[in-house]
């Protein structure tokens, strides 16, 4: 009898409909999710700042349009591949409206970068946290400069000044030499302040945790050393062999005989 092929596994949606498992789609998502999330994180400034505010930044509006079309093309190709590998056809696209909307409005892809922001706060992920915080700092620096550069009384008038202001704000130094004057510039300044406070808190907690781990390791080492010393001292104490009852009786007999001999030799004993 020939063995039967295993039945394909099913994937169930929230409405109870069955769809075949798609290992190729899972492999594609595993390979592309993080890079695409990182791309969305790095291009926040490109999807948020209006074209009118990027004239002085990009030099020509054509660069802005080229960047936006490139992002849309990347997200379109990703969605097309996912639809093809899912085995569900166009139904997959209807069940993932955020991904489809990101093709038309790249700013929606920022929602996908929230996965990176959530990973920032995992324990022992300090390097990941600092990397994402640095990317956000650069994005906000460009965004604030783009909004401030068109204001008549603006003092943040270059990317260099905006980066200096962002670093001062994140460090909570607050020199006050540069500051945003537009509404949108101030809104993103508040976001940058939150990032700065969070960064200081996370770094401080990581340093304190490192010191506590070192102290715990020293205490554990001292405890092990003390236990080892006690075990060595216990092993060095000589053991007394057990005494048999017959040996005790023999010794008592010899003692009794010695006492009798001494009594017989003692002078003046009338008894």
LOMI-353094 format. One record per residue: residue number from 1; residue in one letter; x, y, z of N, C-alpha, C, CB in turn. Coordinates in steps of 0.2 Angstrom, whole numbers, plus 2048, in hexadecimal, padded with zeros to 3 digits. Glycine has a CB too. Layout:
// residues N
     k   r   n.px   n.py   n.pz   ca.px   ca.py   ca.pz   c.px   c.py   c.pz   cb.px   cb.py   cb.pz
   NUM   a      X      Y      Z       X       Y       Z      X      Y      Z       X       Y       Z
...
END
This chain:
// residues 271
     k   r   n.px   n.py   n.pz   ca.px   ca.py   ca.pz   c.px   c.py   c.pz   cb.px   cb.py   cb.pz
     1   x    804    7FA    800     800     800     800    804    806    800     7FB     800     806
     2   x    803    80B    7FB     807     811     7FB    805    816    800     807     814     7F4
     3   x    80A    819    803     809     81E     808    805    824    805     80F     821     80C
     4   x    800    827    808     7FD     82C     806    800    833    807     7F6     82D     809
     5   x    800    838    802     803     83E     803    7FF    842    809     803     842     7FD
     6   x    803    845    80D     800     849     812    7FB    84F    80F     805     84C     817
     7   x    7F6    850    813     7F1     855     810    7F4    85C    812     7EA     854     814
     8   x    7F3    860    80D     7F6     867     80E    7F2    86A    814     7F5     86B     808
     9   x    7F6    86E    818     7F4     871     81E    7EF    877    81C     7F9     874     822
    10   x    7EB    879    820     7E6     87F     81E    7E8    885    823     7DF     87C     81F
    11   x    7E7    88A    820     7E7     891     824    7E0    894    824     7EC     895     821
    12   x    7DE    895    82A     7D7     898     82B    7D8    89F    82D     7D4     894     831
    13   x    7D3    8A3    829     7D2     8AA     82B    7CD    8AB    830     7D0     8AD     824
    14   x    7CC    8B1    832     7C8     8B3     838    7C0    8B1    836     7C8     8BA     839
    15   x    7BF    8B1    82F     7B8     8AF     82D    7B7    8A7    82C     7B6     8B2     827
    16   x    7BC    8A3    82E     7BC     89C     82E    7BD    899    827     7B5     89A     830
    17   x    7BF    89D    822     7C0     89A     81B    7C7    897    81B     7C0     8A0     816
    18   x    7C8    892    817     7CE     88E     817    7D2    890    811     7CC     887     816
    19   x    7D8    891    812     7DD     892     80C    7E3    88E    80D     7DF     89A     80C
    20   x    7E6    88B    808     7EC     887     808    7F2    88B    80B     7EE     884     801
    21   x    7F6    887    80F     7FC     88A     812    801    88C    80C     7FF     885     817
    22   x    804    891    80E     809     894     809    810    895    80C     806     89B     806
    23   x    814    890    80C     81B     890     80E    81F    895    80B     81E     88A     80F
    24   x    81E    896    804     822     89B     800    820    8A2    802     821     89A     7F9
    25   x    81A    8A3    804     818     8AA     806    81B    8AB    80D     810     8AA     806
    26   x    81B    8A6    811     81E     8A7     818    825    8A9    817     81D     8A1     81C
    27   x    829    8A5    813     830     8A6     812    831    8AD    80F     833     8A1     80D
    28   x    82D    8B0    80A     82D     8B6     807    82C    8BC    80D     828     8B7     802
    29   x    827    8BB    811     826     8C0     816    82C    8C0    81B     81F     8BE     81A
    30   x    82E    8BA    81D     834     8BA     822    83A    8BD    81F     836     8B2     823
    31   x    83B    8BD    818     841     8C0     816    840    8C7    814     843     8BC     80F
    32   x    83A    8CA    813     839     8D1     811    836    8D5    816     835     8D1     80B
    33   x    833    8D3    81B     82F     8D7     820    834    8DC    823     82C     8D3     825
    34   x    839    8DA    826     83E     8DE     829    841    8E4    825     843     8DB     82D
    35   x    843    8E2    81F     846     8E7     81A    841    8EC    818     849     8E4     814
    36   x    83B    8EA    817     836     8EE     815    833    8F3    81B     82F     8EB     812
    37   x    833    8F0    821     832     8F4     826    837    8FA    827     831     8F0     82D
    38   x    83D    8F7    826     843     8FC     827    843    901    822     84A     8F8     827
    39   x    841    900    81C     840     905     816    83B    90A    818     83E     901     810
    40   x    835    907    81B     830     90C     81D    832    910    822     82A     908     81F
    41   x    836    90E    827     839     912     82C    83D    917    82A     83C     90E     832
    42   x    842    916    825     847     91A     823    844    920    81E     84C     917     81F
    43   x    83E    91E    81B     83B     923     817    835    927    819     839     91F     810
    44   x    834    927    820     82F     92B     823    82E    932    821     82F     92A     82B
    45   x    834    935    820     834     93C     81E    832    93D    817     83C     93F     81E
    46   x    833    938    813     831     938     80C    829    938    80B     835     933     807
    47   x    826    934    80F     81F     933     80F    81B    937    813     81E     92C     811
    48   x    81E    93B    817     81A     940     81B    81B    947    819     81D     940     823
    49   x    821    949    817     822     950     815    81F    952    80E     829     952     815
    50   x    81B    957    80E     818     959     807    81D    95B    802     812     95E     808
    51   x    81C    95A    7FC     820     95C     7F7    822    963    7F7     81E     95A     7F0
    52   x    81D    967    7F9     81F     96F     7F9    824    970    7FE     818     973     7FB
    53   x    825    96C    803     82A     96E     808    831    96B    807     827     96B     80F
    54   x    831    967    801     837     963     800    83B    967    7FA     836     95C     7FE
    55   x    839    96C    7F8     83C     970     7F2    843    971    7F4     838     976     7F0
    56   x    844    974    7FA     84B     976     7FB    84F    970    7FE     84B     97C     801
    57   x    84C    96B    800     84F     965     802    852    961    7FC     84B     961     807
    58   x    84E    95F    7F8     84F     95B     7F2    852    95F    7EC     849     957     7F0
    59   x    851    965    7EC     853     969     7E6    84E    969    7E1     85A     966     7E4
    60   x    84B    964    7DF     846     963     7D9    841    95F    7DC     84A     961     7D3
    61   x    83A    960    7DA     835     95C     7DC    835    955    7D9     82E     95F     7DA
    62   x    839    954    7D3     839     94E     7D0    83D    949    7D4     83D     94F     7CA
    63   x    841    94A    7D9     844     946     7DD    83F    943    7E2     84A     949     7E1
    64   x    83B    947    7E5     836     945     7E9    831    940    7E6     832     94B     7EC
    65   x    82F    942    7E0     82A     93D     7DC    82E    937    7DB     828     941     7D6
    66   x    834    937    7D9     838     931     7D8    838    92C    7DE     83F     932     7D5
    67   x    839    92F    7E3     83A     92B     7EA    833    928    7EB     83C     930     7EF
    68   x    82E    92C    7EB     827     92A     7EC    825    924    7E8     822     92F     7EC
    69   x    826    925    7E1     825     920     7DC    829    919    7DE     826     922     7D5
    70   x    82F    91A    7E0     833     914     7E1    831    910    7E7     83A     917     7E3
    71   x    82E    914    7EC     82B     911     7F2    825    90D    7F0     82A     916     7F8
    72   x    821    910    7EC     81B     90D     7EA    81C    907    7E6     816     912     7E6
    73   x    821    907    7E2     823     901     7DD    825    8FC    7E2     828     903     7D8
    74   x    829    8FD    7E7     82C     8F8     7EB    826    8F4    7EF     831     8FA     7F0
    75   x    821    8F8    7F1     81C     8F5     7F5    817    8F2    7F0     818     8FB     7F9
    76   x    816    8F4    7EA     812     8F1     7E5    815    8EA    7E4     811     8F5     7DF
    77   x    81B    8EA    7E2     81F     8E3     7E1    81E    8DE    7E6     826     8E4     7DF
    78   x    81F    8E1    7ED     81E     8DC     7F2    817    8DA    7F3     820     8E0     7F9
    79   x    812    8DE    7F2     80B     8DB     7F3    80A    8D7    7ED     806     8E1     7F2
    80   x    80C    8D8    7E7     80B     8D3     7E1    80E    8CD    7E3     80E     8D6     7DB
    81   x    814    8CC    7E5     817     8C6     7E7    813    8C2    7EC     81E     8C7     7E9
    82   x    811    8C6    7F1     80D     8C3     7F7    807    8C0    7F4     80C     8C8     7FC
    83   x    803    8C4    7F0     7FD     8C1     7ED    7FE    8BB    7E9     7FA     8C6     7E8
    84   x    804    8BB    7E5     805     8B5     7E1    807    8AF    7E5     80B     8B6     7DC
    85   x    80B    8B0    7EB     80D     8AA     7EF    808    8A8    7F4     813     8AC     7F2
    86   x    803    8AC    7F5     7FE     8AA     7FA    7F9    8A4    7F8     7FA     8B0     7FC
    87   x    7F8    8A3    7F1     7F4     89E     7EF    7EC    8A1    7F0     7F5     898     7F3
    88   x    7EB    8A7    7F2     7E4     8A9     7F2    7E2    8AE    7ED     7E4     8AD     7F9
    89   x    7E7    8B0    7E9     7E6     8B5     7E3    7E4    8BC    7E6     7E0     8B2     7E0
    90   x    7E0    8BF    7E3     7DE     8C6     7E5    7DB    8C7    7EC     7DA     8C9     7E0
    91   x    7D8    8C1    7EE     7D5     8C1     7F5    7DA    8C3    7FA     7D2     8BA     7F6
    92   x    7E1    8C1    7F9     7E6     8C3     7FE    7E7    8CA    7FE     7ED     8C0     7FC
    93   x    7E6    8CE    7F9     7E7     8D5     7F9    7E1    8D8    7FD     7E7     8D8     7F2
    94   x    7DB    8D6    7FC     7D5     8D8     7FF    7D6    8D7    807     7CF     8D5     7FC
    95   x    7D9    8D2    809     7DA     8D1     810    7E0    8D4    813     7DA     8C9     811
    96   x    7E3    8D8    80F     7E9     8DC     812    7E9    8E3    80F     7F0     8D9     810
    97   x    7E3    8E7    811     7E2     8ED     80E    7E8    8F2    80F     7DC     8F0     810
    98   x    7EB    8F2    815     7F0     8F6     817    7F6    8F6    812     7F3     8F5     81E
    99   x    7F8    8EF    810     7FE     8EF     80C    7FC    8F1    805     7FF     8E7     80B
   100   x    7F6    8F1    803     7F4     8F3     7FC    7F3    8FB    7FD     7ED     8F1     7FA
   101   x    7F1    8FE    802     7F1     905     803    7F8    908    803     7ED     907     809
   102   x    7FD    904    805     804     907     806    806    908    7FF     808     902     80A
   103   x    804    904    7FA     806     905     7F3    804    90C    7F0     803     8FF     7EE
   104   x    7FE    90E    7F2     7FC     915     7F0    7FE    91A    7F4     7F4     914     7EF
   105   x    7FE    919    7FB     800     91E     7FF    806    91B    804     7FA     920     804
   106   x    80C    91C    802     811     919     805    812    91B    80D     818     91C     802
   107   x    80F    921    80F     80F     922     816    80B    91D    81A     80B     929     817
   108   x    807    919    817     803     914     81B    808    90F    81D     7FE     911     817
   109   x    80E    90E    819     813     909     81B    816    90A    822     818     908     815
   110   x    815    910    824     818     912     82B    815    90D    830     817     919     82D
   111   x    80F    90B    82F     80C     906     834    810    900    834     804     905     832
   112   x    813    8FE    82F     817     8F8     82F    81D    8F9    833     818     8F5     828
   113   x    820    8FF    833     826     900     837    825    900    83E     829     907     835
   114   x    81E    900    840     81D     8FF     848    81F    8F9    84A     815     900     849
   115   x    820    8F4    846     823     8ED     849    82A    8EE    84B     823     8E8     843
   116   x    82E    8F2    847     835     8F4     849    835    8F8    850     838     8F8     844
   117   x    830    8FD    850     830     900     857    82E    8FC    85D     82A     906     856
   118   x    82A    8F7    85C     828     8F2     861    82E    8EE    863     822     8EE     85F
   119   x    832    8EC    85E     838     8E8     85F    83D    8EC    863     83B     8E5     859
   120   x    83D    8F3    863     842     8F7     867    842    8F5    86E     840     8FE     866
   121   x    83C    8F4    871     83C     8F3     878    83D    8EC    87B     835     8F6     87B
   122   x    83F    8E8    877     840     8E1     879    847    8E1    87D     841     8DC     873
   123   x    847    8DD    882     84D     8DD     887    853    8DA    883     84B     8D8     88D
   124   x    859    8DE    884     85F     8DC     881    85F    8DE    87A     860     8D5     882
   125   x    85B    8E3    878     85B     8E5     871    85D    8EC    871     854     8E4     86E
   126   x    862    8EE    874     864     8F5     875    867    8F8    86E     86A     8F6     87A
   127   x    86B    8F4    86B     86E     8F6     864    868    8F7    85F     873     8F1     861
   128   x    863    8F3    85F     85D     8F4     85B    85A    8FA    85D     859     8EE     85B
   129   x    859    8FB    863     855     901     865    859    908    863     854     901     86D
   130   x    85F    908    864     863     90E     862    863    90F    85B     86A     90D     865
   131   x    863    909    857     863     90A     850    85D    90D    84D     864     903     84C
   132   x    857    90B    850     850     90D     84E    850    914    850     84B     909     851
   133   x    852    916    856     851     91D     859    856    921    855     854     91D     860
   134   x    85B    91F    852     85F     923     84E    85C    925    847     866     920     84D
   135   x    859    920    844     855     921     83E    84F    926    83F     852     91A     83C
   136   x    84C    925    845     846     92A     846    849    931    847     842     928     84C
   137   x    84F    931    84A     852     938     84B    853    93B    844     858     938     84F
   138   x    856    937    840     858     93A     839    851    93C    835     85C     935     835
   139   x    84C    938    836     846     939     833    843    940    835     841     934     833
   140   x    843    940    83C     840     946     83F    844    94D    83D     83F     946     846
   141   x    84A    94C    83D     84F     952     83B    84D    954    834     856     950     83B
   142   x    84C    950    82F     84A     952     828    843    955    828     84B     94C     824
   143   x    83E    951    82C     837     954     82C    837    95B    82F     833     94F     830
   144   x    83A    95C    834     83A     963     837    83D    968    833     83D     962     83E
   145   x    843    966    830     846     96B     82B    841    96D    826     84D     968     829
   146   x    83E    967    823     83A     969     81D    834    96D    81F     837     962     81A
   147   x    831    96C    825     82C     971     827    82E    978    829     828     96E     82C
   148   x    834    978    82C     837     97F     82E    83A    983    829     83C     97D     834
   149   x    83C    980    824     840     984     81F    83B    989    81B     843     97F     81A
   150   x    835    988    81B     830     98C     817    82E    992    81C     82B     989     814
   151   x    82F    992    822     82D     997     827    831    99D    827     82D     994     82E
   152   x    82E    9A3    827     832     9A9     826    837    9AA    82C     82D     9AF     825
   153   x    835    9A8    832     839     9AA     838    83C    9A3    83B     834     9AC     83E
   154   x    83D    99E    836     840     998     838    848    999    83A     840     993     833
   155   x    84A    995    83F     851     995     840    855    98F    83F     853     997     848
   156   x    851    98A    83D     853     983     83B    853    983    833     84F     97D     83E
   157   x    859    985    831     859     987     829    85D    982    825     85B     98E     828
   158   x    860    97D    828     864     978     825    863    971    828     86B     97B     824
   159   x    865    96C    824     865     966     827    86A    965    82D     867     960     821
   160   x    870    968    82C     875     968     832    872    96B    838     87B     96C     830
   161   x    86F    971    837     86C     974     83D    866    96F    840     869     97B     83C
   162   x    862    96C    83C     85D     968     83E    860    962    842     859     966     838
   163   x    865    95F    83F     868     959     843    86B    95B    84A     86E     956     83E
   164   x    86E    961    84A     871     963     850    86B    965    855     875     96A     84F
   165   x    866    968    853     860     969     857    85D    962    85A     85B     96D     854
   166   x    85D    95D    855     85A     957     857    85E    953    85C     859     952     851
   167   x    865    953    85B     869     950     860    869    954    867     870     950     85E
   168   x    868    95A    867     867     95E     86D    861    95C    871     868     965     86C
   169   x    85C    95B    86D     855     95A     86F    855    953    872     850     95B     86A
   170   x    858    94E    86F     858     947     871    85C    946    878     85B     942     86C
   171   x    861    94A    878     865     94A     87E    862    94E    884     86C     94D     87D
   172   x    85C    951    883     859     955     888    85D    95B    88B     856     951     88E
   173   x    862    95D    886     866     963     889    863    969    888     86D     963     884
   174   x    85F    96B    883     85B     971     882    85F    977    882     856     971     888
   175   x    864    978    87E     867     97E     87D    863    984    87B     86D     97E     878
   176   x    85E    983    877     859     988     875    85C    98C    86F     858     98C     87B
   177   x    862    98B    86C     864     98F     867    860    98E    861     86C     98D     866
   178   x    85D    988    860     859     987     85A    853    983    85C     85D     982     855
   179   x    84D    985    859     847     982     85B    842    983    855     844     986     861
   180   x    83D    97F    855     838     97F     84F    833    985    851     834     978     84E
   181   x    830    988    84B     82B     98D     84C    825    98B    849     82E     993     849
   182   x    825    986    845     81E     984     841    81B    97F    846     820     981     83A
   183   x    814    97E    844     810     979     848    813    972    847     809     97A     846
   184   x    814    970    840     816     969     83F    81D    968    842     816     968     838
   185   x    821    96D    841     828     96D     844    828    96B    84C     82C     973     843
   186   x    823    96E    84F     822     96D     856    81F    967    858     81E     973     85A
   187   x    81B    964    854     818     95E     855    81D    958    855     812     95D     850
   188   x    821    959    850     826     954     84F    82C    955    854     829     954     848
   189   x    82D    95B    857     831     95C     85C    82F    958    862     832     963     85E
   190   x    829    958    864     826     954     869    827    94D    869     81E     956     86A
   191   x    827    94A    863     828     943     861    830    942    863     827     941     85A
   192   x    834    947    861     83B     946     862    83D    946    869     83F     94B     85E
   193   x    839    94A    86D     83A     94A     874    838    944    877     836     950     877
   194   x    833    941    875     831     93A     878    836    935    876     82A     938     875
   195   x    839    935    870     83E     931     86E    844    932    873     840     931     867
   196   x    846    938    874     84C     939     878    84B    937    87F     84D     941     878
   197   x    845    938    882     844     936     889    844    92E    889     83D     938     88C
   198   x    841    92B    884     841     924     884    848    921    884     83C     921     87F
   199   x    84C    924    87F     853     921     87E    857    922    885     856     925     879
   200   x    856    927    888     85A     928     88E    858    923    893     859     92F     891
   201   x    851    922    894     84F     91D     899    851    916    897     847     91D     899
   202   x    851    914    891     853     90D     88F    85A    90C    890     851     90C     887
   203   x    85E    911    88E     866     910     88F    867    910    896     869     916     88B
   204   x    864    914    89A     865     914     8A1    863    90E    8A4     862     91A     8A5
   205   x    85E    90B    8A2     85B     905     8A5    860    8FF    8A3     854     903     8A3
   206   x    863    8FF    89D     867     8FA     89A    86E    8FA    89E     869     8FB     893
   207   x    870    900    8A0     876     901     8A4    875    8FE    8AB     879     908     8A4
   208   x    870    900    8AE     86E     8FD     8B5    86D    8F6    8B5     868     901     8B7
   209   x    86A    8F3    8AF     869     8EC     8AF    870    8E8    8AE     865     8EA     8A9
   210   x    874    8EC    8AA     87B     8E9     8AA    87F    8E8    8B0     87F     8EC     8A4
   211   x    87E    8EE    8B4     882     8EE     8BB    87F    8E8    8BF     881     8F5     8BE
   212   x    878    8E8    8BF     875     8E3     8C3    876    8DC    8C1     86D     8E4     8C3
   213   x    877    8DB    8BB     879     8D4     8B9    880    8D2    8BB     878     8D3     8B1
   214   x    885    8D7    8BB     88B     8D6     8BD    88C    8D5    8C4     890     8DC     8BB
   215   x    888    8D8    8C8     888     8D7     8CF    885    8D0    8D1     884     8DD     8D3
   216   x    880    8CE    8CD     87D     8C8     8CF    882    8C2    8CD     876     8C7     8CB
   217   x    885    8C3    8C7     88A     8BE     8C5    890    8BE    8CB     88D     8C0     8BF
   218   x    892    8C4    8CE     897     8C3     8D3    894    8C0    8D9     899     8CA     8D5
   219   x    88E    8C1    8DB     88B     8BE     8E1    88B    8B6    8DF     884     8C0     8E2
   220   x    889    8B4    8D9     888     8AD     8D8    88F    8AA    8D8     885     8AC     8D1
   221   x    894    8AD    8D6     89B     8AB     8D6    89E    8AA    8DD     8A0     8AF     8D2
   222   x    89C    8AF    8E1     89E     8AE     8E8    89B    8A8    8EC     89D     8B5     8EC
   223   x    894    8A8    8EA     890     8A2     8ED    893    89B    8EB     889     8A2     8EB
   224   x    895    89B    8E5     898     894     8E2    89F    893    8E6     898     894     8DB
   225   x    8A3    898    8E6     8A9     898     8E9    8A9    895    8F1     8AD     89E     8E9
   226   x    8A4    898    8F4     8A3     897     8FB    8A0    88F    8FC     89E     89B     8FF
   227   x    89C    88D    8F8     899     886     8F8    89F    882    8F6     894     885     8F3
   228   x    8A3    883    8F1     8A9     87F     8F0    8AE    87F    8F6     8AD     882     8EA
   229   x    8AF    884    8F9     8B4     884     8FF    8B1    880    904     8B5     88B     902
   230   x    8AA    880    906     8A7     87C     90B    8A8    874    909     8A0     87E     90C
   231   x    8A7    873    903     8A7     86C     901    8AE    869    901     8A5     86B     8F9
   232   x    8B3    86E    900     8BA     86B     901    8BC    86A    908     8BF     871     8FE
   233   x    8BA    86F    90C     8BB     86E     913    8B8    868    916     8B8     874     917
   234   x    8B2    866    914     8AE     860     916    8B2    85A    914     8A7     860     914
   235   x    8B5    85A    90E     8B8     854     90C    8BF    853    90F     8BA     855     904
   236   x    8C2    859    912     8C9     858     915    8C8    856    91C     8CC     85F     915
   237   x    8C3    856    91F     8C2     853     926    8C3    84C    926     8BB     855     929
   238   x    8C7    849    92B     8C8     841     92B    8C2    83E    92E     8CE     840     92F
   239   x    8C0    839    92B     8BB     835     92D    8BD    82F    932     8B7     831     927
   240   x    8B9    82E    937     8BB     829     93C    8B7    823    93B     8B8     82C     944
   241   x    8BB    81E    93A     8B8     817     938    8B3    815    93D     8BD     812     937
   242   x    8AE    812    93C     8A9     80F     941    8AC    80A    945     8A3     80C     93D
   243   x    8AA    80A    94B     8AD     805     950    8A8    7FF    951     8AE     808     957
   244   x    8AA    7F9    950     8A6     7F3     951    8A5    7F2    958     8A9     7ED     94D
   245   x    89F    7EF    95A     89D     7ED     961    8A2    7E8    964     896     7EA     962
   246   x    8A5    7E4    960     8AA     7DF     963    8B0    7E2    965     8AB     7D9     95E
   247   x    8B2    7E7    961     8B8     7EB     963    8B7    7EF    96A     8BA     7F0     95E
   248   x    8B1    7F1    96B     8B0     7F5     971    8B0    7F0    977     8A9     7F8     970
   249   x    8AD    7EA    976     8AD     7E5     97B    8B4    7E3    97D     8A9     7DF     97A
   250   x    8B8    7E2    978     8BF     7E0     979    8C3    7E6    97D     8C3     7DF     972
   251   x    8C2    7EC    97B     8C6     7F1     97E    8C3    7F2    986     8C4     7F8     97B
   252   x    8BD    7F1    987     8BA     7F2     98E    8BD    7EC    992     8B3     7F1     98E
   253   x    8BE    7E6    98E     8C1     7E0     992    8C8    7E2    994     8C1     7DA     98E
   254   x    8CC    7E5    990     8D3     7E6     991    8D3    7EB    997     8D7     7E8     98B
   255   x    8CF    7F0    996     8CF     7F5     99C    8CD    7F2    9A2     8CA     7FB     99A
   256   x    8C8    7EE    9A3     8C6     7EA     9A9    8CC    7E6    9AC     8C0     7E6     9A8
   257   x    8D0    7E3    9A7     8D5     7DF     9A9    8DB    7E3    9AC     8D8     7DB     9A3
   258   x    8DC    7E9    9A9     8E1     7ED     9AC    8E0    7F0    9B3     8E2     7F3     9A7
   259   x    8D9    7F1    9B4     8D7     7F4     9BA    8D8    7EE    9BF     8D0     7F6     9BA
   260   x    8D6    7E8    9BE     8D7     7E2     9C3    8DF    7E1    9C4     8D4     7DC     9C0
   261   x    8E3    7E2    9BF     8EA     7E1     9C0    8ED    7E7    9C5     8EE     7E1     9BA
   262   x    8EA    7ED    9C4     8ED     7F2     9C8    8EA    7F1    9CF     8EA     7F9     9C5
   263   x    8E4    7EF    9D0     8E2     7ED     9D7    8E6    7E8    9DA     8DA     7EB     9D6
   264   x    8E8    7E3    9D7     8EB     7DE     9DA    8F2    7E0    9DC     8EC     7D8     9D6
   265   x    8F5    7E5    9D8     8FC     7E7     9DA    8FC    7ED    9DF     8FF     7EA     9D4
   266   x    8F6    7F0    9E0     8F6     7F5     9E5    8F7    7F3    9EC     8EF     7F9     9E5
   267   x    8FC    7F6    9F0     8FD     7F3     9F7    8F8    7F6    9FC     904     7F6     9F9
   268   x    8F7    7F2    A01     8F3     7F5     A07    8EC    7F4    A05     8F4     7FC     A08
   269   x    8EA    7F0    A00     8E3     7EF     9FF    8E0    7E9    A02     8E2     7EE     9F7
   270   x    8DC    7EA    A07     8D9     7E5     A0C    8D3    7E1    A09     8D8     7E8     A12
   271   x    8D1    7E5    A04     8CB     7E1     A01    8CD    7DB    9FD     8C7     7E6     9FD
END
